Amino acid sequence: MDKTELLEVLNDWNFWRKELETGRPRLKHLEKSLKLLKTNVVLAIIGVRRSGKSFLMRQTIKRLIEKGEKRKNILMVNFEDSRFAELKPEVLEQVFETYLESLKPDSKPFVFLDEVHNVPKWEKWVRTMHELGKAKIVVSGSSSKLLSGELATVLTGRHLDIVVFPLSFKEFLQFENLEIKSELDKVAKKTELNQLFNKYLEFGGFPEVVLSSEKKQLLLTYFEDILIKDIEKRFKLRKREKLRALARFYLTNISGKISFNSVKKFLEITTNTAEKFSSYLEEANTVFFVKKFSFKTKEQEKAARKVYCVDVGLANAVGFKFSANLGKALENIVAIELKKKESTDPNTKTYYWGNPLHEEVDFAVKKGNSIEQLIQVCWNPNEYKTKERETKALIKASKELKCSKLLVITSNYKGEEKIKGKKIKFTPITDWLLQT
C-alpha cells in the first residue's frame, strides 16, 4: 500500500478534518481511560467483540480534543479495515511514518491502535515506541491474551488495562432512557423497571443490540464473527465444526457444570482438543469458567467447572430456549457482575461451593484469604422445597467456610430471615444490580 492509499484509509478513521460517530458515552469507562492516559504507561482496552471498545477509543479522542488537544496530535488506526490487504509487522512503522510526514504533530502524539492483535509482532513495536517516548499508546483487542500474554510479556509493569463488557444493567437503563436515582424512583417506576429487566434478561447488553430492532439476528451475526475472526482465523483451525459444536454446547449449558472429559465424550474429540478449544473461546472473551472452591489447589483443578457466557443475550440467541431457562439466565447475569469485580480487583476471586452430598452454593466470593460472601441465585424461593434446598446449602457452606454474609438473589422476592441461627438476606435481582 503506497502512502497516498494509506493516508486515505487513515483519514477515514480520524477526526483530522471531520467529526466521527462516537455513540453513547459509557462514562465510567471514559473517565478511567482519560485518567490512565495521564500516566506513563500503555493503555490496553480488552473485551469481547462488539462490546464497545472502538467507540470508547473514539469517545476518549473526542474528549481529548474538547480538552484542548490538537486533532493532528492524535492518530487512530483500525486494523480490521479490509483495505489493509496483508498485515505484516512493518505496517505499524509505515503507518506511523506516514502520519508523522503528513500531519506533522507538534507534541508527543496519542496513538490508538484498534484490534491491534491482527498485526504480527505488534507488541514489540509498541514496546519500542513506549520506551523511546515517541507516543502515548492505547491498544485494543478482542483477545484476552493482550492482557495476560503478549502485552504483559514485553511490558511487565508498564501497561494498565480497561476490561470492557457489554452494558451493565445500569448502563442498559441509561440507553433505554430510564433514570433511577433513588428508592422512590424504584417504587414509582417499578413496572417499567421490571419490563426492561425482562428485556435485558432475554437480549443482553451489547450496545448495538440494545438499540436495534433486529436483536436476535444481530446476536447470531456476532456469534459468527467471534468464531471466524477471533478464533478460526487467528488459530488457523481445521476442526471448525467441532469448535462450533463446543461453543453451542457451552451456550446451551450456561450455569451448568462441565468437565473436559464430559465434553470429550459428547463431541467425540480428545480431552486435549476440548481443553484447547475451550481456552480459545475463553481467550475471545466469549465464555468464562468458575472453579469449585477448595483449600487444595489440586482439588480445584480436578473438579468440574461452571460455564457462563459473557452476555446472556448471546447465550439465549445461540443456545437454549429462553423461556424455559429463566433461572439459568438469571444466574449468568450475576456471574457476569462478579466477573467484572474480578477484573477491577485482583484480590477478589469467585468460586462455587459443593459437597459430597451434591449440595451447592452458586457463588463463593473470596476476598484476600477468606470467603467474603456466599450467594445463591433462585428465581422463585416461595416454593418450599426450593427454598429449603437453597438455604440448607447456604448454611452448610457458611459453617464450613466461616462466612456469615449470606445472600439469595431472586426474581422479585425481598426479605430477611433467620434460619438455624443464620441471617439470610433475599434481594430482587434489579435491586442487587442497581446497588452493584
C-alpha positions in Angstrom: 0.0 0.0 0.0 1.5 3.3 -1.0 1.4 6.4 1.2 -1.5 8.1 -0.7 -3.7 5.0 -0.2 -2.6 4.6 3.4 -3.4 8.2 4.2 -6.8 7.8 2.6 -7.5 4.9 5.0 -6.2 6.8 8.0 -8.3 9.8 7.1 -11.5 7.8 7.3 -10.7 6.7 10.9 -9.6 10.1 12.3 -11.0 13.4 13.5 -8.5 15.4 11.4 -10.9 17.0 9.0 -14.3 15.8 10.3 -16.4 14.6 13.2 -16.9 10.9 13.7 -19.8 9.0 15.3 -18.9 8.3 18.9 -22.0 6.6 20.2 -23.5 7.0 23.6 -20.7 7.6 26.2 -20.1 5.0 28.9 -18.9 7.5 31.4 -17.3 5.0 33.9 -15.0 3.6 31.2 -14.4 7.0 29.6 -13.3 8.6 32.9 -11.0 5.7 33.6 -9.5 5.9 30.1 -8.7 9.6 30.5 -7.3 9.2 33.9 -5.0 6.3 32.9 -3.8 8.3 29.8 -2.1 10.8 32.2 0.2 8.0 33.4 3.4 6.9 31.6 2.0 3.5 30.6 0.5 1.7 27.6 -3.3 1.5 28.0 -4.9 -1.7 26.9 -8.7 -1.9 26.2 -9.8 -5.5 26.2 -13.2 -7.2 25.8 -15.5 -9.3 23.7 -16.1 -8.2 20.1 -18.8 -5.5 19.8 -18.7 -4.6 23.4 -17.9 -1.0 22.7 -14.0 -0.9 22.6 -13.8 1.1 19.4 -16.4 3.6 20.5 -14.6 4.0 23.8 -11.4 4.9 21.8 -13.4 7.5 19.8 -15.0 8.9 22.9 -11.6 9.3 24.5 -10.2 11.0 21.4 -13.2 13.4 21.2 -12.8 14.3 24.9 -9.1 14.9 24.4 -9.9 17.3 21.6 -12.6 19.1 23.8 -9.9 19.5 26.5 -7.7 21.3 24.0 -5.5 18.6 22.3 -4.9 19.4 18.7 -6.5 17.0 16.2 -3.3 16.5 14.3 -1.7 15.2 17.5 -4.0 12.1 17.6 -3.8 9.1 15.4 -6.3 6.2 15.3 -5.9 3.0 13.2 -8.4 0.2 12.8 -6.6 -3.0 11.8 -9.8 -4.7 10.8 -10.2 -2.3 7.8 -10.3 -4.6 4.8 -8.1 -2.2 2.8 -5.2 -3.5 4.9 -4.8 -6.4 2.4 -2.0 -8.1 4.3 -0.9 -7.2 7.8 2.8 -7.6 8.3 4.9 -6.4 11.3 6.3 -3.4 9.3 2.8 -2.0 8.7 2.9 -0.3 12.1 6.1 1.6 11.3 4.7 2.5 7.8 1.5 3.9 9.3 3.4 5.9 11.9 5.8 7.4 9.4 3.0 8.3 7.0 1.2 10.0 9.8 4.2 12.0 11.0 5.1 13.2 7.5 1.5 14.1 6.6 0.1 15.6 9.8 3.3 16.9 11.4 2.2 16.7 15.1 3.8 19.3 17.3 3.8 17.3 20.5 4.1 13.7 21.6 1.2 12.1 19.7 -1.6 9.9 21.1 -1.7 6.7 19.0 -4.8 4.5 19.2 -4.4 1.0 17.7 -7.7 -0.8 17.4 -7.8 -4.6 17.1 -4.0 -4.5 17.1 -3.6 -8.2 17.7 -4.3 -8.7 13.9 -0.8 -7.4 13.3 2.0 -10.0 13.8 4.6 -9.0 16.5 2.7 -5.8 17.2 3.8 -5.9 20.9 7.5 -5.3 20.0 6.7 -2.2 18.0 4.6 -0.9 20.9 7.3 -1.5 23.4 9.9 0.3 21.3 7.7 3.3 20.8 6.9 3.4 24.5 10.5 3.0 25.7 11.7 5.7 23.3 8.9 8.0 24.4 7.7 8.6 20.8 4.0 8.3 21.5 1.3 7.7 24.2 -0.2 4.4 23.1 -3.6 2.9 23.5 -4.3 -0.6 22.1 -7.5 -2.6 21.9 -8.4 -6.2 21.1 -10.9 -8.9 21.5 -8.3 -11.3 22.7 -7.7 -11.5 26.5 -4.1 -12.5 25.6 -3.5 -8.8 25.2 -3.9 -8.7 29.0 -2.3 -12.0 30.1 0.2 -12.8 27.4 1.5 -10.8 24.6 1.5 -7.3 26.1 2.3 -8.5 29.7 5.3 -10.4 28.4 7.0 -7.3 26.8 5.6 -4.6 29.0 5.7 -6.0 32.6 4.5 -3.3 34.9 4.3 -0.8 32.1 0.7 -1.2 31.0 -2.7 -0.7 32.5 -6.0 -2.3 31.4 -9.6 -1.5 31.0 -11.8 -4.6 30.5 -15.0 -3.7 28.6 -18.0 -5.9 29.0 -21.4 -5.5 27.3 -23.6 -3.0 29.1 -24.3 -3.4 32.8 -28.0 -3.1 33.8 -27.4 0.4 35.0 -25.9 1.3 31.6 -28.7 -0.5 29.8 -31.3 1.6 31.7 -29.4 4.8 30.5 -29.6 3.5 26.9 -33.3 2.9 27.4 -33.7 6.4 28.9 -34.9 5.3 32.3 -33.4 7.2 35.2 -33.4 5.6 38.7 -31.8 7.8 41.2 -33.5 6.9 44.5 -35.6 4.2 46.3 -38.6 6.4 45.4 -37.7 6.2 41.7 -37.6 2.4 42.0 -41.1 2.3 43.5 -42.6 4.8 41.2 -41.1 3.2 38.1 -41.4 -0.4 39.2 -43.4 -1.7 36.3 -41.2 -0.1 33.7 -38.1 -1.3 35.6 -39.3 -4.9 35.6 -40.3 -4.8 31.9 -36.8 -3.5 31.0 -35.1 -6.1 33.1 -37.0 -8.9 31.3 -35.8 -7.4 28.0 -32.2 -7.3 29.4 -32.5 -10.9 30.6 -33.6 -12.0 27.1 -31.4 -9.9 24.8 -28.4 -8.9 27.0 -26.4 -5.8 26.8 -24.4 -5.5 23.6 -24.8 -1.8 22.8 -25.9 -2.1 19.2 -28.3 -4.9 20.1 -30.0 -2.8 22.7 -30.6 -0.1 20.1 -31.5 -2.4 17.3 -34.9 -3.8 16.3 -33.3 -7.0 14.8 -31.8 -8.2 18.1 -31.6 -11.9 17.6 -30.2 -11.7 14.1 -27.5 -9.3 15.2 -26.6 -11.6 18.1 -26.2 -14.5 15.7 -24.0 -12.4 13.5 -21.8 -11.6 16.5 -21.5 -15.3 17.3 -20.3 -16.0 13.7 -17.8 -13.0 13.8 -16.3 -14.2 17.1 -15.8 -17.7 15.9 -14.4 -16.7 12.4 -12.4 -13.6 13.2 -11.2 -14.2 16.8 -10.7 -17.9 16.8 -10.7 -19.7 13.4 -8.5 -17.3 11.5 -6.3 -16.4 14.5 -5.5 -20.0 15.3 -5.8 -21.4 11.8 -8.2 -24.1 12.9 -9.1 -27.1 10.8 -11.7 -28.7 13.0 -14.1 -25.7 12.7 -17.3 -27.8 13.0 -16.0 -29.1 16.4 -15.3 -25.6 17.7 -18.8 -24.5 16.7 -20.4 -27.6 18.3 -18.4 -26.8 21.5 -19.4 -23.1 21.5 -23.1 -24.1 21.1 -22.8 -26.8 23.8 -21.4 -24.2 26.3 -24.0 -21.5 25.4 -26.8 -24.1 25.8 -25.5 -25.2 29.2 -24.7 -21.8 30.8 -24.7 -22.0 34.6 -24.1 -25.8 34.4 -21.1 -27.8 35.5 -18.8 -29.2 32.8 -15.6 -31.2 32.7 -13.3 -31.6 29.7 -13.8 -35.3 29.9 -17.6 -34.9 29.6 -17.1 -32.6 26.6 -14.7 -35.1 25.1 -17.4 -37.8 25.2 -20.2 -35.6 24.0 -18.4 -34.2 21.0 -16.2 -37.2 20.3 -12.9 -35.3 20.5 -9.8 -35.7 22.6 -9.5 -34.2 26.0 -6.6 -32.1 24.7 -8.8 -30.6 21.9 -11.6 -29.9 24.3 -9.3 -28.1 26.6 -7.6 -26.2 23.8 -10.9 -25.1 22.1 -12.3 -24.1 25.5 -9.3 -21.8 26.1 -9.8 -20.2 22.6 -13.4 -19.4 23.5 -12.3 -18.0 26.8 -9.5 -16.0 25.3 -12.0 -14.5 22.8 -13.9 -13.3 25.9 -17.0 -15.3 24.9 -17.3 -17.7 27.8 -15.6 -17.9 31.2 -15.4 -20.6 33.9 -15.9 -20.6 37.6 -14.0 -23.2 39.6 -15.2 -25.2 42.6 -13.8 -23.8 45.9 -11.3 -25.9 47.7 -8.5 -25.2 50.1 -6.4 -27.6 48.0 -5.4 -26.3 44.6 -5.2 -29.8 43.1 -8.9 -30.5 44.0 -9.9 -27.1 42.4 -8.3 -28.1 39.2 -9.7 -31.6 39.0 -13.3 -30.6 39.9 -15.9 -29.8 37.2 -16.2 -26.1 36.4 -19.3 -24.0 35.8 -19.6 -22.3 32.5 -21.0 -18.8 31.8 -21.4 -16.6 28.7 -20.1 -13.0 28.7 -23.6 -11.8 27.5 -26.8 -13.6 28.4 -28.4 -12.4 25.1 -25.8 -14.2 23.1 -26.4 -17.4 25.0 -30.2 -17.1 24.5 -29.8 -16.5 20.8 -27.4 -19.4 20.1 -28.1 -21.8 22.9 -31.2 -22.8 24.8 -34.9 -21.8 24.7 -35.0 -18.7 26.8 -38.5 -19.0 28.4 -37.6 -22.5 29.8 -34.4 -21.4 31.5 -35.0 -18.2 33.3 -33.1 -19.4 36.4 -30.0 -20.2 34.4 -30.1 -16.8 32.6 -30.5 -15.1 36.0 -27.5 -16.9 37.4 -25.5 -16.0 34.3 -26.2 -12.3 34.8 -25.0 -12.5 38.4 -21.8 -14.3 37.3 -21.1 -11.6 34.8 -21.3 -8.9 37.5 -19.0 -10.9 39.8 -16.6 -11.4 36.8 -16.4 -7.6 36.4 -15.4 -7.2 40.0 -12.6 -9.7 39.5 -11.3 -7.6 36.5 -11.0 -4.5 38.6 -9.9 -6.0 41.9 -7.1 -8.6 41.8 -7.8 -9.6 45.4 -11.3 -10.8 44.6 -12.0 -14.3 43.1 -15.3 -16.1 42.5 -15.9 -19.8 43.0 -18.8 -22.1 43.6 -19.1 -24.4 46.6 -20.2 -28.0 46.7 -20.0 -31.0 49.0 -20.2 -34.8 48.5 -24.0 -34.7 49.1 -24.4 -32.7 45.9 -25.4 -29.6 47.8 -24.2 -26.4 46.2 -23.9 -22.7 46.6 -23.8 -20.9 43.3 -21.1 -18.3 44.2 -18.5 -18.1 47.0 -16.8 -14.7 46.7 -13.2 -14.8 48.1 -11.6 -11.5 49.2 -7.9 -11.9 50.1 -7.6 -15.1 52.1 -11.2 -15.6 53.2 -14.7 -16.1 51.8 -16.4 -12.7 52.0 -19.9 -13.6 50.8 -22.0 -16.6 49.8 -24.6 -16.1 47.1 -27.5 -18.3 45.9 -29.5 -17.4 42.8 -33.1 -18.6 42.9 -35.8 -17.4 40.5 -38.7 -18.3 42.9 -37.8 -19.0 46.6 -41.5 -19.1 47.5 -41.7 -22.8 46.7 -41.0 -24.6 50.0 -38.7 -27.4 48.6 -36.7 -24.9 46.5 -36.2 -22.5 49.4 -35.2 -25.4 51.8 -32.7 -26.7 49.3 -31.1 -23.4 48.6 -30.9 -22.2 52.2 -29.7 -25.6 53.6 -26.7 -25.5 51.2 -26.0 -21.8 52.2 -26.0 -22.7 55.9 -23.7 -25.7 55.4 -21.3 -23.6 53.3 -21.5 -20.8 55.9 -20.3 -23.1 58.7 -17.6 -24.8 56.6 -16.2 -21.5 55.2 -16.8 -19.4 58.3 -18.8 -16.8 56.3 -21.8 -15.0 57.8 -22.7 -12.8 54.8 -25.4 -14.9 53.1 -27.5 -13.7 50.2 -30.2 -15.2 47.9 -30.8 -13.2 44.7 -34.3 -13.7 43.4 -36.5 -12.5 40.6 -38.7 -10.3 42.9 -38.8 -11.6 46.4 -37.4 -9.4 49.1 -36.8 -10.0 52.8 -34.6 -11.2 55.6 -34.9 -14.4 57.5 -33.1 -16.2 60.3 -32.8 -19.9 59.6 -30.9 -22.2 62.0 -29.3 -19.2 63.6 -28.0 -17.8 60.3 -29.3 -14.5 58.9 -30.1 -14.8 55.2 -31.0 -11.8 53.0 -33.3 -12.2 50.0 -32.8 -9.5 47.3 -34.5 -9.0 44.0 -32.1 -9.0 41.0 -32.9 -5.4 40.0 -32.1 -4.1 43.5 -28.8 -6.0 43.5 -27.8 -4.8 40.0 -28.6 -1.2 40.8 -26.6 -1.4 44.1 -23.6 -3.2 42.5 
